[in-house]
Amino acid sequence: MRVLGLTIEGAFSGADAAIFTGLRTRGYLTGVVDSALPPMTRLRFLLRTVRPNRRAWGQAWRSAMIKSPGAFRARSARNDQILRSRLTSYDIVLQVGGLFAPFTGTPPRPVALFCDYTTKLAERNYMPWFGLQPSDAVDWYAMEARLYRQAGVIFTASENTRNSLINDYDVTSDHVRVVREGVRDVPDCSGKTYGAHRIVFVGIDFDRKGGPWLLHAFRKVRAEIPDSELHIVGASQGPPQEGVVWHGHVSDRGRMDTILAGATVLTLPSVCEPFGLALIEGMAHRIPVVGTRVDAMAEIIDDGVTGYLVPPRDADALADRLMELLRSPELCAQLGGRGQDVVRERFLWTHVIDAVIRGLDDLAVDSGLEIGSDMRHSK
């Protein structure tokens, strides 16, 4: 069974790269097609979105290129041309995301998808991610639903997204499988201590991930625990605040591991969160985590066992849980240890790849493809 990957490079928080790398290592992946818009199409979008203000123009241009019916069709048409020209080199297409289709007509090869979120979820939970003009919504939803319904199998990061595909897009339930997301490995944290009073936040999209409420909560924490620190990783430099350290984008893995090694608690108080890989990173480093009761977070955090869940946009509840953890190294050790065990049990990329391969094998059999015994995986 030969699998051809299809994605928009850099658009899916590394999930596509992790899945494709795993499939390549196992001998399944034959290549990856980047569903990028051709330069002339990008130029046409630029001209169509002209605004008096340069910044507003840039935002409108990027939005149109990522999420508009025109961009969906343009990417799909280009994919169709490329994929049909390579039909002899692959058996199954594995696409990441729902921003385009692999073919414009009836798929000549079986199609599998990996999705971490849907437009319907974005419309309900976080309008900045909805990203559509009202006049475009009906057209977009028709194309998105057609993509999902034509797929032989859809892998999702969460039950939350699986339920949306079934209830919002009328996808047959047995075509949708939860495979989660994960981390590569679990580091040795045998010497982990929790006396530093150090909170870590990891996220680029500061507002969506609850950053403003965290800053408000930390003022209360700092007033009660004067030596407490808040380390913010990923987001751009924000307003100065006592005890807050802005690290910006951290690409060096060693530096990131050092920041996590020094953390007492990791928090991600998002108002919308398709999955929450930062939570899993924290749990892998034996850190208790505090998230919010939105989207898939309750599928990651076992409230009171590996960390805590608080209501979104509730700075007081967030501050109370953070202070409870900062004041109790014993509780941190208990929750952090169990969190690390859960990562080993459920949230490694090897687990994800095993589940994806099982689904691809089943799709191949259902589609009449021959699979040699050496290509079957029983995990």
N, C-alpha and C positions, 0 to 999 in steps of 0.2 A: 504494500500500500504506500503510495507516494503522495505526500501532502504538499500543496503549494500555499504559502501564507499570503495574506492580503491585509494591509493595514495603512494607516497614515503615520509615517515614522515620527515619533516624538509626541504623539497626541494622546497616548493612553497610559501615562504614568508608569511606563516600564512593564506593564502586564504583557503586552504583545511580545516584547523582547524576551521576557522570561519564558513564555510559553514556546515561542519559536526556537529559542536556544535549547530548551529541554527536548523538543521533538527532533531537532537536528542531532543532538547527542545520542538519541535513541535510534537514529537511522531512518526516521520517517520523512523529514523535511527536505524537499528538493530545491527550495528557494523561497524568497519573499518578494512580493511586488508592492512597491510604494504607490499608494493611490493618490498621488500628488496631482494638482491641477496643472495643465500645461501653461507655459508662460503667456501665451496669447489669451487664454481664458482668464488668467489672473489680471491681465491688463484690461480686459472687458469689464470685469467686476470693479476694477479701480475706477474706470470712467463712469460706470453706472451709479456709483455711490458717492459722487462728488458732494462735499459739504463745504460751507464757507469757512468753518474752523478746521484747521489741519488735523488736530487731535481727533475731533469728531469724525472726520473723513476716514482717518486710519482705523478707528474702531468699527465704523460701518463697513469698511472694506473687509477687515478681518472676519467680522461676523458673517458677511455674505459669502465669503469663501469657505467658511466652516459649516454653516448651517443655513442653507437656503435651498429651495427646490432646484434652482439652477445649478448650484454646486453639486447636489446629489446626482442630478442627471449627467453633468459633465464628467464627474468622477466615474460614474457607472459606465458611460459610453467608452471612456478610455480603458477602463478595466476590461470591458467586454472584448475590445479589440486585442488587447495584450493576451488575455487568458485564452481566447479562441485560437490565437496564433501558436499557443504552446500546448494544445490539447494532448499531444502524444507524450508529454513530459510529466504529467501528474494524473492522479486518480480522484483526489478530493481537494476542494478549496476550503481552507480554514480562514475565515475573515474575522478580524477584531473590530468591534464597534458597529453601529447602525447608521453611519453617516453616508453610506453609499451602498450600491449593490455590486456583486461581481459580474453579473451579466444583465443585459437589457431585456432579454427575452427569456424563453424557457432555458434553464441551466442545462448545458450539455454534460456537466459533471455534478456529482453530489456536492452540496454546500453545507458546511458547518459554520457556526458563528460563536464568538465569545463576546458577551455583553456584560458590562458592569452596571449599566443604568439605561433608562429609556427616556424619551422625550416626554411621555405622559407623566412620569415621576418628576421630571424637572418642572413641568407646568404646574403641578400641584405643590411642589416643595420648595422650588427656588427659581423664580422667574428669570433672573439673569442668565441661567442656563437654558431656559426655554428657547431663547434666541431667535424666535420666529416673528415675522410680521403677522398680524391676525389674518390678513388676506392670503398668506402662504400656508397657514396651518393645515387646512383641509388637504391640500395637495401633498404636503410633507407627510402627514399621517398615512395617507393612502400608499405612498411609496415605502414608508417604513414598515407598515403592516404587511405589505406584499413581500418584502424582503424576509421578514420573520416567518411568514407562513410557507414560503418556498424552501426554507432551510430544513435539511433532514434532521439536524440536531442543533440545539442551541445550548451552549455552556454559559452559566451565569456565575458571577462572583457571590451571589447571595440569594436567599429565599425571597427577599424583598423584591429583587429584580425579576426573579422567576414568576412571582405572583403578578407582577405588572404585565409581563408578556402574556400570561394566560388570561387575565381579567381585562386588560386594556386593549389587547391586540388579537384576542381570540386564537392564540396559538394552542395547539393540542398539548395537554399537560405532559404526556409521555415523550414529547419531543424536547422538553426542557430539563436540563440536569444542572444541579448546583455543584460546582467544582471548587469554589472559594478562590482565594489568592493566598500568597504566602511570602516567606523569606527563604533565602538560600540555605541558611544553617542557623544553629543556635550556638552562640559563643559560650565559652567557659566563664561563668560568673561566680565561681565558688567563693571568691573573696569579697563579694558584693556587700557594701555597708550602706546605711540609710540615715546617717547623721548630718548630712550637709545642708538640709532645708532647701534643696534645689529643685525647682520645677522646670521641666523642659516641654516646649511646644514645638512641633515640627509641621510646617505647612507653608506653601507658597501663597495660596489664595486666602489671605489673612481674614477678610470679612466673612467669607463663606464658612471658614473653619472656626468661627466664633472668636476671633482675635480681640475685637473691641470689648466683648463681655469678659474675656480673660483679663485684660488690662484693668478693667473696673474691679473684678474679683480680687486681683492681686493687691490692689490698694488696701483692701480689708485684711488680706493675709499679712501684708507687710506691717500694718498697724499692730497686729497681734503677735507676729513673729518677726522682730526687727531685722534679724540676719538672713531672712529668706531671700532667695534670688529666683528670678524668672528668666530663663534662657530661651530666646525665640530664634528658631532655625528655619531658613527658607524664605521667609517674608522679607520684603524690602524694609529699610530702616524706617522706623516709626518715631513718634514723639518721644522725647526723653522722659523717663520716669524712674524714680528712685528704685534701685534694685533690679531693673530690667536690663538685660544684655541682649543686644541685637547682633546675631551672627551673620545674617544675610544668607545667600546661597552657599551651601557647603557641598562641594563635589568630591572632596577627598574622603574615602571610606574610613581611613584611619582616624581622621579628625572627628568624623561623625561618631565613630565608636567610642572615642574619648569623651565626647559630650554625653553620650548615653550612659557610659560607665559611671559618670559623676552624678547622674540624676537620682533624686529620691523618688520622684513621681513624674509620669508623663501625662499630659492632658491634651485632648483634642475636642474642645467644646463646640463642635460644628453645628451649624443650622441646617446643613445638607451635606451628606457624606455617602457616596456610592458604596464605599467599603471601609476604608480606614486603615491603610497599610502601616501608617505611623504607629497605630496602636499595637499592631503585631510586632513591629520592630522593638517597641518598648517592652512588650511581654517577653520577647526572645532574650532581652538583656536583663531579665529578672526584675523589671520595674513595674510596680502597680500603676494602673492606668485609670484615668477619669475621662469618660466620654459623655455623650448626650443621648437621649432617647429619640433618635432620629434614624431613619433608613436602616442600614444593616448593622449599626453599632451593637445592638442587643444580641446579634448573632456572634459577635466577637467577645464582648465583655460579659462575663457571668457576674451580675451585680452582687457585690459582697463577697465574692469568691476570688476573682482575679483583679477586681477593681470596682469602680462605681459608675453608675449612670445617673445623670442629673437632667432636669428639663433644659431644653435649649433656651438661650437668652436669659438665663436665670443666674446672674452674677453672684447673688447671695448663696444659693445652694451650691454653686461651684466652689466658692471660697470656703464654705463650711467643710466640704469633703476634702479639699486640698489641705486645710489645716488639720483635719483629723489624721491624715496620713503623715504630714510633716511632724506631728507630735508623737507618733508611735512607730519607732523603728521595727518593733516586733510585728505590728500589723503589716507594715510594708514588706517585711521578709516573708510573711505568710502568703500575702496576696501575690507578691512578685514570684515566689517559688511556684505557686500553682499556675500562674500565667505562663511561665516558661514551660511547664509540663504540657499545657494545652497547645502551645505552639508546636512542640514535638509531635503531639498526637494528631493535630488537625491542620496546621497552617504552614507547612513547608511546600516549596514549589514542586518538590518530588511527588508529593501527594496530588497536587493539581495535575501534573503531567500524567500520572498514572490514570486519573479519572478521565482526562481528555482522551487518552489513547483507548481506554475502554469504549468510550462513546464513538470514536472514529472507527474502531474495529466493528462495532455493531452497525454503524451506518454503512460501512463497506459491505458487510454481509447482506443487509437489507437492500442494498443497491445492486447486488449480484456480482460484486467484485471478488476476485479470488485473492485470498490471503494465505501465504505460506505459514506453516506451523511455527517457523522461527520468528514470525512477525506478530504472533499473538501474545498478549500480556495478561496474565491471570491475577495481577495484583488488584 
